[in-house]
Amino acid sequence: MDRRLFVTSLALAALPAVAQDSVWRRLAGGGHVLLLRHAATVPGTGDPPNFRLDACATQRNLSAKGQADARRLGEALRRERVPVADVLSSRWCRCLDTARLAFGSVKPAPMLDSMFDDDETSRQHKLAELRRYLAAFKGPGNLVLVTHDVNIRALVGQYLNQGDMVVAIANADGSLRVTDTLPITAP
């Protein structure tokens, strides 16, 4: 494992409960963007050759642990009274399932689809569309975006473990200012 990723993982696991409490209080006030990497999947990298977005059986999907983690995240947000405005998701089944299990309803959003195999023009188009959406977001509540590692790194420059989330504030230009990172095992 890359040393930087290892250190990041340790930092997430060591986030003190007091710090988590302060994040939950801020989220209860709304106006944030929760950028969530899909929950844990069955082992593997990427999707099988010739997968189809309209056929979950052809994709790498959530594991039983990922399903449980997504439910636990939704329960934590409800318990902490975190208001949710909209939930948007990549159209990949592992993202849609994470969103449905955690939040109940979700809007598929192609701008959140994996950029893994995209050329630079397609990546920039997705990022520009997402930034326009973020620039227009005013709440009330918090905006939830469920997507992939490669997209999160392109948007905020951070690596997240499966199921972890970045808490951010949208700037007027649609860029995000990260305020916190929470592991899926947060209370």
Secondary structure by P-SEA (a helix, b strand, c coil): ccaaaaaaaaaaaaccaaaaaaaaaaaaaccbbbbccccccccccccccccccccccccccccaaaaaaaaaaaaaaaaacccccbbbbcccaaaaaaaaacccbbbbbccccccccccaaaaaaaaaaaaaaaaacccccbbbbbbcaaaaaaaccccccccbbbbbbbccccccccccccccccc
